[in-house]
């Protein structure tokens, strides 16, 4: 699959998780950061999308311990949560 097609597929999967909260967190993370990701980081994100939304969100907000497989710079960036739009 070419790079552009892969990005479109990942964006769709990131924004169609099943709940609005997961869409905002996972889709927002993708939109904010994917342009700078390496192929390895894209692989990480693609594999992460196979996990349950509630687990991904819990790892990102710290309500559940994050498995070692997902720990690292990408999860640290996801934990910043500055990419989720908040209406005021």
The first five atom37 places (N, CA, C, CB, O) and aatype in JSON, in Angstrom:
{
  "aatype": [20, 20, 20, 20, 20, 20, 20, 20, 20, 20, 20, 20, 20, 20, 20, 20, 20, 20, 20, 20, 20, 20, 20, 20, 20, 20, 20, 20, 20, 20, 20, 20, 20, 20, 20, 20, 20, 20, 20, 20, 20, 20, 20, 20, 20, 20, 20, 20, 20, 20, 20, 20, 20, 20, 20, 20, 20, 20, 20, 20, 20, 20, 20, 20, 20, 20, 20, 20, 20, 20, 20, 20, 20, 20, 20, 20, 20, 20, 20, 20, 20, 20, 20, 20, 20, 20, 20, 20],
  "atom_mask": [
    [1, 1, 1, 1, 1],
    [1, 1, 1, 1, 1],
    [1, 1, 1, 1, 1],
    [1, 1, 1, 1, 1],
    [1, 1, 1, 1, 1],
    [1, 1, 1, 1, 1],
    [1, 1, 1, 1, 1],
    [1, 1, 1, 1, 1],
    [1, 1, 1, 1, 1],
    [1, 1, 1, 1, 1],
    [1, 1, 1, 1, 1],
    [1, 1, 1, 1, 1],
    [1, 1, 1, 1, 1],
    [1, 1, 1, 1, 1],
    [1, 1, 1, 1, 1],
    [1, 1, 1, 1, 1],
    [1, 1, 1, 1, 1],
    [1, 1, 1, 1, 1],
    [1, 1, 1, 1, 1],
    [1, 1, 1, 1, 1],
    [1, 1, 1, 1, 1],
    [1, 1, 1, 1, 1],
    [1, 1, 1, 1, 1],
    [1, 1, 1, 1, 1],
    [1, 1, 1, 1, 1],
    [1, 1, 1, 1, 1],
    [1, 1, 1, 1, 1],
    [1, 1, 1, 1, 1],
    [1, 1, 1, 1, 1],
    [1, 1, 1, 1, 1],
    [1, 1, 1, 1, 1],
    [1, 1, 1, 1, 1],
    [1, 1, 1, 1, 1],
    [1, 1, 1, 1, 1],
    [1, 1, 1, 1, 1],
    [1, 1, 1, 1, 1],
    [1, 1, 1, 1, 1],
    [1, 1, 1, 1, 1],
    [1, 1, 1, 1, 1],
    [1, 1, 1, 1, 1],
    [1, 1, 1, 1, 1],
    [1, 1, 1, 1, 1],
    [1, 1, 1, 1, 1],
    [1, 1, 1, 1, 1],
    [1, 1, 1, 1, 1],
    [1, 1, 1, 1, 1],
    [1, 1, 1, 1, 1],
    [1, 1, 1, 1, 1],
    [1, 1, 1, 1, 1],
    [1, 1, 1, 1, 1],
    [1, 1, 1, 1, 1],
    [1, 1, 1, 1, 1],
    [1, 1, 1, 1, 1],
    [1, 1, 1, 1, 1],
    [1, 1, 1, 1, 1],
    [1, 1, 1, 1, 1],
    [1, 1, 1, 1, 1],
    [1, 1, 1, 1, 1],
    [1, 1, 1, 1, 1],
    [1, 1, 1, 1, 1],
    [1, 1, 1, 1, 1],
    [1, 1, 1, 1, 1],
    [1, 1, 1, 1, 1],
    [1, 1, 1, 1, 1],
    [1, 1, 1, 1, 1],
    [1, 1, 1, 1, 1],
    [1, 1, 1, 1, 1],
    [1, 1, 1, 1, 1],
    [1, 1, 1, 1, 1],
    [1, 1, 1, 1, 1],
    [1, 1, 1, 1, 1],
    [1, 1, 1, 1, 1],
    [1, 1, 1, 1, 1],
    [1, 1, 1, 1, 1],
    [1, 1, 1, 1, 1],
    [1, 1, 1, 1, 1],
    [1, 1, 1, 1, 1],
    [1, 1, 1, 1, 1],
    [1, 1, 1, 1, 1],
    [1, 1, 1, 1, 1],
    [1, 1, 1, 1, 1],
    [1, 1, 1, 1, 1],
    [1, 1, 1, 1, 1],
    [1, 1, 1, 1, 1],
    [1, 1, 1, 1, 1],
    [1, 1, 1, 1, 1],
    [1, 1, 1, 1, 1],
    [1, 1, 1, 1, 1]
  ],
  "atom_positions": [
    [[0.85, -1.17, 0.0], [0.0, 0.0, 0.0], [0.9, 1.24, 0.0], [-0.97, -0.01, 1.23], [1.87, 1.3, 0.76]],
    [[0.59, 2.21, -0.85], [1.43, 3.41, -0.9], [1.19, 4.27, 0.35], [1.14, 4.22, -2.19], [0.2, 4.1, 1.06]],
    [[2.1, 5.19, 0.59], [2.1, 6.0, 1.81], [0.8, 6.82, 1.97], [3.3, 6.94, 1.81], [0.22, 6.84, 3.05]],
    [[0.36, 7.49, 0.92], [-0.85, 8.31, 1.01], [-2.08, 7.49, 1.32], [-1.06, 9.08, -0.28], [-2.93, 7.9, 2.11]],
    [[-2.19, 6.34, 0.7], [-3.33, 5.45, 0.97], [-3.29, 4.96, 2.41], [-3.33, 4.26, -0.01], [-4.32, 4.88, 3.08]],
    [[-2.1, 4.63, 2.87], [-1.96, 4.19, 4.26], [-2.38, 5.28, 5.23], [-0.51, 3.77, 4.55], [-3.09, 5.01, 6.2]],
    [[-1.96, 6.51, 4.98], [-2.35, 7.62, 5.85], [-3.86, 7.85, 5.85], [-1.64, 8.9, 5.42], [-4.45, 8.08, 6.9]],
    [[-4.47, 7.77, 4.69], [-5.94, 7.94, 4.61], [-6.65, 6.85, 5.39], [-6.41, 7.92, 3.13], [-7.62, 7.11, 6.09]],
    [[-6.15, 5.63, 5.26], [-6.75, 4.5, 5.98], [-6.59, 4.68, 7.49], [-6.11, 3.17, 5.52], [-7.54, 4.47, 8.24]],
    [[-5.4, 5.08, 7.93], [-5.16, 5.28, 9.35], [-6.0, 6.43, 9.9], [-3.68, 5.56, 9.6], [-6.53, 6.35, 11.0]],
    [[-6.12, 7.5, 9.13], [-6.95, 8.63, 9.57], [-8.39, 8.19, 9.74], [-6.86, 9.8, 8.58], [-9.03, 8.54, 10.74]],
    [[-8.92, 7.44, 8.79], [-10.29, 6.97, 8.9], [-10.46, 6.1, 10.15], [-10.69, 6.17, 7.64], [-11.4, 6.29, 10.92]],
    [[-9.55, 5.17, 10.34], [-9.63, 4.28, 11.51], [-9.48, 5.04, 12.82], [-8.57, 3.19, 11.42], [-10.11, 4.68, 13.82]],
    [[-8.65, 6.09, 12.82], [-8.45, 6.88, 14.04], [-9.7, 7.69, 14.4], [-7.26, 7.81, 13.86], [-9.98, 7.91, 15.58]],
    [[-10.43, 8.13, 13.39], [-11.6, 8.98, 13.63], [-12.92, 8.23, 13.68], [-11.68, 10.03, 12.56], [-13.97, 8.84, 13.88]],
    [[-12.9, 6.92, 13.5], [-14.14, 6.13, 13.53], [-13.98, 4.99, 14.53], [-14.48, 5.57, 12.11], [-13.95, 3.81, 14.16]],
    [[-13.89, 5.37, 15.8], [-13.6, 4.41, 16.85], [-14.86, 3.86, 17.51], [-12.72, 5.04, 17.89], [-14.83, 2.76, 18.05]],
    [[-15.95, 4.6, 17.49], [-17.18, 4.09, 18.11], [-17.75, 5.02, 19.14], [-16.92, 2.77, 18.73], [-18.96, 5.0, 19.4]],
    [[-16.91, 5.85, 19.75], [-17.41, 6.87, 20.68], [-16.76, 8.2, 20.32], [-17.1, 6.49, 22.18], [-15.65, 8.25, 19.79]],
    [[-17.47, 9.26, 20.62], [-16.95, 10.59, 20.31], [-15.65, 10.87, 21.07], [-18.0, 11.66, 20.64], [-14.72, 11.48, 20.53]],
    [[-15.61, 10.43, 22.32], [-14.42, 10.66, 23.14], [-13.19, 9.99, 22.53], [-14.66, 10.14, 24.57], [-12.12, 10.59, 22.45]],
    [[-13.36, 8.74, 22.1], [-12.24, 8.02, 21.48], [-11.86, 8.66, 20.15], [-12.59, 6.54, 21.28], [-10.68, 8.76, 19.82]],
    [[-12.86, 9.08, 19.38], [-12.57, 9.76, 18.11], [-11.72, 10.99, 18.34], [-13.87, 10.14, 17.39], [-10.73, 11.21, 17.64]],
    [[-12.1, 11.8, 19.33], [-11.36, 13.04, 19.6], [-9.95, 12.76, 20.08], [-12.1, 13.87, 20.63], [-9.0, 13.43, 19.66]],
    [[-9.79, 11.78, 20.96], [-8.46, 11.51, 21.49], [-7.57, 10.85, 20.44], [-8.56, 10.61, 22.73], [-6.46, 11.32, 20.19]],
    [[-8.03, 9.78, 19.84], [-7.2, 9.01, 18.92], [-7.09, 9.71, 17.57], [-7.76, 7.6, 18.74], [-6.0, 9.79, 17.0]],
    [[-8.22, 10.2, 17.06], [-8.2, 10.93, 15.79], [-7.46, 12.25, 15.91], [-9.62, 11.18, 15.32], [-6.71, 12.64, 15.01]],
    [[-7.68, 12.94, 17.03], [-6.97, 14.2, 17.26], [-5.47, 14.01, 17.36], [-7.49, 14.87, 18.52], [-4.7, 14.82, 16.84]],
    [[-5.06, 12.93, 18.02], [-3.64, 12.6, 18.12], [-3.06, 12.36, 16.73], [-3.43, 11.36, 19.01], [-1.98, 12.87, 16.4]],
    [[-3.76, 11.59, 15.92], [-3.29, 11.33, 14.56], [-3.16, 12.63, 13.78], [-4.25, 10.36, 13.84], [-2.12, 12.89, 13.19]],
    [[-4.21, 13.44, 13.77], [-4.18, 14.67, 12.98], [-3.07, 15.61, 13.42], [-5.51, 15.38, 13.09], [-2.42, 16.24, 12.59]],
    [[-2.85, 15.7, 14.71], [-1.85, 16.64, 15.23], [-0.42, 16.2, 14.97], [-2.05, 16.82, 16.71], [0.48, 17.05, 14.88]],
    [[-0.18, 14.89, 14.85], [1.21, 14.43, 14.85], [1.64, 13.57, 13.67], [1.43, 13.67, 16.06], [2.85, 13.41, 13.47]],
    [[0.75, 13.03, 12.89], [1.14, 12.04, 11.88], [2.13, 12.57, 10.82], [-0.08, 11.53, 11.18], [2.91, 11.8, 10.27]],
    [[2.08, 13.86, 10.54], [2.95, 14.4, 9.48], [4.44, 14.27, 9.82], [2.62, 15.88, 9.25], [5.28, 14.28, 8.92]],
    [[4.76, 14.14, 11.1], [6.16, 14.03, 11.53], [6.58, 12.59, 11.82], [6.39, 14.87, 12.76], [7.75, 12.35, 12.13]],
    [[5.68, 11.64, 11.71], [5.99, 10.26, 12.07], [6.85, 9.56, 11.04], [4.72, 9.49, 12.28], [6.71, 9.76, 9.83]],
    [[7.74, 8.73, 11.55], [8.54, 7.85, 10.71], [7.7, 6.62, 10.35], [9.88, 7.44, 11.42], [6.6, 6.45, 10.86]],
    [[8.23, 5.78, 9.5], [7.54, 4.53, 9.15], [7.36, 3.65, 10.4], [8.33, 3.75, 8.06], [6.33, 2.99, 10.55]],
    [[8.34, 3.65, 11.28], [8.25, 2.87, 12.51], [7.14, 3.4, 13.41], [9.59, 2.89, 13.26], [6.41, 2.63, 14.02]],
    [[7.03, 4.71, 13.5], [5.97, 5.31, 14.31], [4.58, 5.06, 13.7], [6.21, 6.83, 14.47], [3.61, 4.84, 14.43]],
    [[4.5, 5.09, 12.38], [3.23, 4.71, 11.73], [2.88, 3.27, 12.04], [3.32, 4.92, 10.2], [1.72, 2.95, 12.29]],
    [[3.86, 2.39, 12.02], [3.63, 0.98, 12.38], [3.1, 0.88, 13.81], [4.93, 0.16, 12.24], [2.16, 0.13, 14.07]],
    [[3.7, 1.63, 14.73], [3.27, 1.63, 16.12], [1.81, 2.05, 16.22], [4.16, 2.57, 16.97], [1.01, 1.39, 16.87]],
    [[1.48, 3.15, 15.56], [0.11, 3.66, 15.63], [-0.88, 2.67, 15.0], [0.01, 5.01, 14.93], [-1.96, 2.44, 15.55]],
    [[-0.51, 2.12, 13.88], [-1.38, 1.15, 13.21], [-1.65, -0.05, 14.12], [-0.75, 0.69, 11.88], [-2.78, -0.53, 14.19]],
    [[-0.63, -0.54, 14.8], [-0.8, -1.66, 15.73], [-1.64, -1.24, 16.94], [0.56, -2.18, 16.19], [-2.47, -2.01, 17.42]],
    [[-1.44, -0.02, 17.43], [-2.22, 0.49, 18.56], [-3.71, 0.5, 18.24], [-1.75, 1.9, 18.95], [-4.54, 0.23, 19.11]],
    [[-4.06, 0.81, 17.0], [-5.46, 0.86, 16.61], [-6.16, -0.5, 16.73], [-5.58, 1.37, 15.2], [-7.39, -0.55, 16.69]],
    [[-5.41, -1.57, 16.86], [-6.0, -2.89, 17.05], [-6.46, -3.11, 18.49], [-4.99, -3.97, 16.66], [-7.22, -4.04, 18.78]],
    [[-6.0, -2.25, 19.4], [-6.39, -2.35, 20.81], [-7.78, -1.75, 21.03], [-5.35, -1.65, 21.72], [-8.29, -1.02, 20.18]],
    [[-8.36, -2.08, 22.17], [-9.67, -1.53, 22.52], [-9.55, -0.05, 22.87], [-10.29, -2.32, 23.7], [-8.59, 0.38, 23.5]],
    [[-10.54, 0.72, 22.44], [-10.52, 2.17, 22.7], [-10.4, 2.49, 24.17], [-11.78, 2.81, 22.14], [-9.63, 3.37, 24.56]],
    [[-11.16, 1.78, 25.01], [-11.13, 2.07, 26.44], [-9.73, 1.85, 27.01], [-12.15, 1.2, 27.18], [-9.31, 2.57, 27.92]],
    [[-9.01, 0.86, 26.49], [-7.65, 0.63, 26.96], [-6.72, 1.73, 26.5], [-7.15, -0.72, 26.47], [-5.93, 2.26, 27.29]],
    [[-6.79, 2.09, 25.23], [-5.94, 3.16, 24.7], [-6.15, 4.44, 25.5], [-6.23, 3.41, 23.2], [-5.18, 5.09, 25.91]],
    [[-7.4, 4.8, 25.72], [-7.7, 6.02, 26.45], [-7.22, 5.94, 27.9], [-9.21, 6.3, 26.41], [-6.68, 6.91, 28.43]],
    [[-7.4, 4.79, 28.54], [-6.96, 4.62, 29.92], [-5.45, 4.72, 30.04], [-7.44, 3.27, 30.48], [-4.93, 5.3, 30.99]],
    [[-4.73, 4.15, 29.07], [-3.26, 4.25, 29.08], [-2.83, 5.69, 28.89], [-2.64, 3.35, 27.99], [-1.88, 6.16, 29.52]],
    [[-3.54, 6.4, 28.01], [-3.16, 7.79, 27.7], [-3.45, 8.73, 28.86], [-3.9, 8.28, 26.45], [-2.69, 9.68, 29.09]],
    [[-4.53, 8.49, 29.6], [-4.84, 9.39, 30.72], [-4.28, 8.89, 32.05], [-6.33, 9.57, 30.85], [-4.34, 9.59, 33.06]],
    [[-3.73, 7.67, 32.03], [-3.07, 7.14, 33.22], [-3.97, 6.43, 34.21], [-2.39, 8.23, 33.9], [-3.55, 6.18, 35.34]],
    [[-5.19, 6.11, 33.83], [-6.07, 5.4, 34.77], [-5.81, 3.89, 34.81], [-7.52, 5.65, 34.4], [-6.27, 3.2, 35.71]],
    [[-5.06, 3.39, 33.83], [-4.58, 2.01, 33.82], [-3.1, 2.02, 33.48], [-5.38, 1.13, 32.81], [-2.65, 2.84, 32.68]],
    [[-2.33, 1.1, 34.08], [-0.93, 1.01, 33.69], [-0.81, 0.64, 32.21], [-0.19, -0.02, 34.57], [-1.55, -0.2, 31.7]],
    [[0.11, 1.26, 31.55], [0.33, 1.03, 30.13], [1.26, -0.16, 29.95], [0.91, 2.29, 29.44], [2.33, -0.21, 30.57]],
    [[0.87, -1.14, 29.12], [1.78, -2.26, 28.85], [3.1, -1.77, 28.25], [1.11, -3.27, 27.91], [3.14, -0.77, 27.53]],
    [[4.15, -2.47, 28.56], [5.49, -2.09, 28.1], [5.54, -1.95, 26.58], [6.51, -3.11, 28.55], [6.29, -1.12, 26.06]],
    [[4.76, -2.76, 25.88], [4.75, -2.7, 24.4], [4.4, -1.31, 23.88], [3.75, -3.72, 23.85], [4.89, -0.9, 22.83]],
    [[3.56, -0.59, 24.6], [3.07, 0.71, 24.12], [3.81, 1.89, 24.76], [1.59, 0.84, 24.4], [3.67, 3.02, 24.29]],
    [[4.58, 1.65, 25.81], [5.32, 2.74, 26.45], [6.39, 3.29, 25.52], [5.97, 2.27, 27.76], [6.96, 2.55, 24.7]],
    [[6.67, 4.57, 25.64], [7.71, 5.2, 24.84], [7.31, 6.59, 24.43], [8.03, 4.35, 23.61], [6.33, 7.14, 24.94]],
    [[8.05, 7.18, 23.5], [7.81, 8.57, 23.12], [6.43, 8.81, 22.5], [8.85, 9.0, 22.14], [5.84, 9.87, 22.71]],
    [[5.91, 7.85, 21.76], [4.59, 8.05, 21.14], [3.5, 8.12, 22.21], [4.28, 6.91, 20.13], [2.64, 8.99, 22.15]],
    [[3.53, 7.21, 23.19], [2.53, 7.25, 24.25], [2.73, 8.49, 25.11], [2.61, 5.97, 25.13], [1.75, 9.08, 25.57]],
    [[3.97, 8.9, 25.32], [4.22, 10.12, 26.09], [3.59, 11.32, 25.39], [5.74, 10.35, 26.27], [3.02, 12.2, 26.04]],
    [[3.68, 11.37, 24.08], [3.05, 12.45, 23.32], [1.54, 12.35, 23.4], [3.51, 12.42, 21.86], [0.86, 13.37, 23.53]],
    [[1.01, 11.15, 23.33], [-0.44, 10.96, 23.43], [-0.94, 11.42, 24.79], [-0.81, 9.48, 23.2], [-2.05, 11.94, 24.9]],
    [[-0.14, 11.23, 25.82], [-0.53, 11.62, 27.18], [-0.63, 13.13, 27.36], [0.45, 11.05, 28.18], [-1.25, 13.59, 28.32]],
    [[-0.05, 13.9, 26.5], [-0.1, 15.36, 26.63], [-1.51, 15.9, 26.39], [0.88, 16.02, 25.67], [-1.88, 16.93, 26.95]],
    [[-2.28, 15.23, 25.58], [-3.69, 15.5, 25.3], [-3.98, 16.95, 24.9], [-4.51, 15.14, 26.49], [-5.14, 17.37, 24.98]],
    [[-2.99, 17.72, 24.5], [-3.22, 19.1, 24.08], [-3.87, 19.17, 22.7], [-1.9, 19.87, 24.08], [-4.27, 20.25, 22.26]],
    [[-3.96, 18.07, 22.03], [-4.5, 18.02, 20.67], [-6.02, 17.83, 20.65], [-3.83, 16.89, 19.89], [-6.63, 17.9, 19.58]],
    [[-6.65, 17.59, 21.81], [-8.1, 17.39, 21.85], [-8.76, 18.76, 21.98], [-8.52, 16.45, 23.04], [-8.51, 19.49, 22.94]],
    [[-9.62, 19.13, 21.0], [-10.28, 20.43, 21.06], [-11.3, 20.47, 22.19], [-10.96, 20.74, 19.72], [-12.1, 19.55, 22.35]],
    [[-11.27, 21.55, 22.96], [-12.22, 21.72, 24.06], [-12.97, 23.02, 23.84], [-11.5, 21.72, 25.43], [-12.37, 24.09, 23.71]],
    [[-14.28, 22.92, 23.8], [-15.12, 24.12, 23.64], [-15.18, 24.85, 24.97], [-16.56, 23.76, 23.15], [-15.29, 24.23, 26.02]],
    [[-15.1, 26.16, 24.91], [-15.18, 26.97, 26.13], [-16.25, 28.01, 26.01], [-13.84, 27.65, 26.44], [-16.47, 28.78, 26.94]]
  ]
}
